[in-house]
Amino acid sequence: MNLRVAALVVALVVVADRATKWIVTATMQRGDSIPVIPGLFSLTYVRNPGAAFGMLADSPLRVPVLALFALAAIGGLTYLLAQTPRAHVWERTAAAIIIGGAIGNLYDRFRYGWVIDFLDFYVQRWHWPAFNVADSCITVGVAVLLIASMLRREGDAPPSSTREDFDAQRKGA
């Protein structure tokens, strides 16, 4: 996977996240819930001012702290993406979808001061915290990176910046 394809993956994740959040805010009021699979899954419009599971929700520093964390993650993953050999497609794809998810949630933080969540899974009274497309991409991307790192054989080359990779990336190959 070349860097242009990775950038396209990032853009697609951001567009999917923004589109789904726009649909939710355009068609639902905060707190509305639409059962999709009764007893298991609903679309529920929630505003999450904190991080995962509502952490830091009451902190006055939540937006700058969470934005700084997201920017650092985007920077680190962009570096990882650029340094990972093109042949490591799973790792590069995972990094790209994590970056897209981080950008999607970062947009919400800067624009609203909270993240729009709407995917609500539950069993009876037990609810998993609501989440969104960006959160899903971040979770799947992290899982793929972990699995790929565990499956990487001992003899496989670690991510590196060889002259061949650099030239290929510069040419957009």
C-alpha positions, 0 to 999 in steps of 0.5 A, a space after each residue: 500500500 502506498 501513501 496515496 492509498 493510505 491517505 485515501 483510507 484516512 479520508 474515507 474513514 473521516 467522511 464515513 464518520 462525519 456522514 454518520 454523525 451528520 445523519 444522527 444530528 440531523 434526524 435525532 434529538 439528543 437522548 433519542 433512541 431508535 431500537 434496531 435489534 430490540 434487546 441488543 442494539 439501538 441508535 442512541 444520540 449521546 454527547 460524550 464530553 470525555 474520553 473513552 467511557 466518559 473519562 475526564 468528562 468533568 475536567 475543565 482541561 478535557 478538550 485541550 488534553 484530549 486534543 493534544 493526545 489525539 494530535 500526538 497519536 496522529 503524528 506518531 501513527 503518521 510517522 509509523 505509516 511512513 516508516 512501515 515497509 509498503 509490503 506490510 499492508 495490514 499495518 499500514 491499513 491499520 495505521 490509516 484507519 486509526 488516523 482517520 478515526 482520531 481525526 473524526 473525533 478530534 473534529 468533534 472536540 474542536 467543533 463542539 467540545 464533545 464527541 457525538 456517539 450513537 451506537 448503543 449495544 446492551 443486554 437488558 439494563 447493561 449498556 456498553 458505552 455508546 460509541 461511533 464510527 471513529 471509535 470503531 475504526 480506532 478499535 479495529 485498527 489497534 486490534 489489527 496492529 496488535 495481531 500483526 505484530 504478534 504474527 510477525 515472524 522472527 525473521 521479518 524485517 521491522 519497520 524501517 526506512 530503506 532507500 528503496 521504500 523512501 524512493 517508492 513513497 516519494 514517487 507515490 508508487 
